[in-house]
Amino acid sequence: MRSLLRLSDLDDETVASLLSRAGEFREVLRSSSPTAQPLSGSTVANVFFENSTRTQMSFDLAGQRLGAKVLNFNQNASSVSKGESLQDTVQTIASIGADVLVVRHSDVGVPAKVAGWTDKAVVNAGEGIAAHPTQALLDAVTMIDRFGGIDNLRVGVVGDVSHSRVARSLIHLLGRLGAETIQIGPPEFLDSDLDAVSRQSLDEVIAGLDVVYLLRVQSERGAVPESDYGERYQLNSDRFGRLSQSAVVMHPGPVNRGVEIEDRLMDEKRCLILDQVANGTPTRMAVLEWVVGG
Ligand code: CP
């Protein structure tokens, strides 16, 4: 059993292999052909201490497609409300019979702690503001599907970068795959430690972008936008009209319509948000297959 805690733990060959395998699984799912079942006899537990729609459901489906039994831990209905600790909770779920623990938690470092508390495979499904590796992988799969590769793409990551685990994992991965990444937002939403050029004006760079990757303002993590945030950073019709004809719009979701993106742009053909969601299941199939040794 292997774990996926951070993309920085993986060598380039493994990253390339996961992206390629995700593409293969996507084609299998599109063709409705039967899928090999390398997780037959295995149990995957989704252990989410934070809410999720996309990540939890796609890990659930990915496990099922690969033949695993899937358990979904519901924190609100669990014995956490009786005072059970995080360590006791995950060790209990492991002892019940999970082979893979897919973990989401608001605190940085929890997936690594879980990996230290059990001998099971652990997959990071979202770790505070630090990392969301499978989101970055599925985003890369989406870009490769659209552009044929990532090398030399210009990707603008727009908005609340500083509170975003998605941005941290994505910027790391894009840098390794040869893209040029620009983080765009007000100074309080940027992070100078990231491998990305910083810009405060979306209008100055928008025409040169291949991908506009929008982020939600993460108020649950303390982000408070200035009153002119929408005026300066929302992707509206005017800004969409200044994109190159081949440029696309992406967003990890959930979207706050009317904040980071004008409502009607969600229906544009070059808005790939639902393609990203669709790539979640095959990407997580590739990760689950890899952690069990495939
Ligand atoms: N992108 C993402 O992690 O979405 P969920 O919170 O719905 O899983």
Boltz pocket constraint, residues with backbone or C-beta under 6 A from the ligand:
constraints:
  - pocket:
      binder: B
      contacts: [[A, 51], [A, 52], [A, 53], [A, 54], [A, 55], [A, 56], [A, 125], [A, 126], [A, 135], [A, 252], [A, 253], [A, 254]]
      max_distance: 6.0
